[in-house]
Amino acid sequence: MRHGTRTCYRLGCRRLECRAANSAYEAWRDHQRRLGRLPLGAIIAATETKRLLRRLLVDGFSRRGLARLLRASSELRYLGQRQVRLRTALKVKRLYRAVMAHGHELHKREDR
């Protein structure tokens, strides 16, 4: 690993340049939080995500097809959860918008 990087610090190196890289990253994260920006790995309520997924199911998409379009490892386990990662919520929202704009084309892709 290259010294002076956060990756090197996370692997256990405590040289000054690696500690400085980690400190800079943590300061940036704190600044983002103060601005109200959540990291993609943040856990949020799943209410909106589940609502959008249910609408897509009602519109004729299958659970397996939606999982494929979302590149999810399982068949929409999100429907049973109270919380999801921000990254997942954004993927579902992006898919829902795409379906609203180009629904028929996505249905054809889903059937493959």
N, C-alpha and C positions, 0 to 999 in steps of 0.2 A: 504494500500500500504506500501511497505517496504521503509523506508528512506534510502537515499544514492543511489537512482536509478534515472535515467532520467525520467522514467515513473512517479515517485512520483513528480518530478519537474514539468512535463507537466500537472499534475493534480492540480497544484497551490501551492505546498509546496515550501517554500523559505528557508528552513533550510540549514545551511552551507553545510552539506554532500550532499544534493540534488542539490544545486547550483554547487558544485564541480563535481558531476556526469554529469550534463548538460554541463559544461565547457569542460570536458574531451571529451565528444562526439563531441561538436562543433570543438574542436581542431583537432580531428581525421578527421572530414568531410573536414575541410580546407586543411589538409594535402593531403587527397585523391584528392581534386580538383586540388591542385598544381601538383600532379602527373599525372593529366589528366584523372583520373578515375571518371566517372559520376555515381551518385547514380541511382538505378533502377527506381526511380520515376522521373528522369530527362525527360524533354520534348525535343524531337529531331524531325528533318524533317521526314516526312512519305514516302518520295520518294522511298527508297529502300524497305520498308515494302509493299507498294502498288504494286510495280513491282513484288515481289515474290508472293503475293497473286493472282495477275492477272495470273501469269504463272500457278499456281496451278489450277485456274478456267479453264484455257485453257486445262490443262491436264485431265479435267473431274471431278474434285471435285465440289461439290455443295457448295453454300454459307453456307447453314445450316450444312453440313457435316464438312466444315472447322471450323466453329464456335464451333462445338462439339469437334473436335480434339484439338482446341486451348483453350477449356474450356472458351469461351467468352460468356458473358451474352446476347449479341445480335448477329444478323447475319452479322458480319463483317462491322460494322459501320466505321472501319478504312479506307475503300476504298474511302470514301468521305472527309476524313480529310487531312489537310496539315501537322499536327503534331501528333505524338504518343508518348507514354511513352517508355523509353528505355526498360523496362520490356516486353512490347508488341512486340517491334521490335525483341528482342532476342528470344521470343517464336516463332514468325513467321519464323525467320531464322532457328531455330532448327527444326521446322516442315518441312520446305523446304528441309533441308539436309537429314532428315529422309526419305522423299518421294523420293529423288534422289537415296538413298541407297536401300530402300525397298518399292517402290511405290505400287506394287500390294497388298501387305499385308495391307497397310494403306487404300487402296480403299475398301477392304473387311470389315475392321473395321468401316469405315465411313458409310457403307450401313446399319449397324445395327440400 
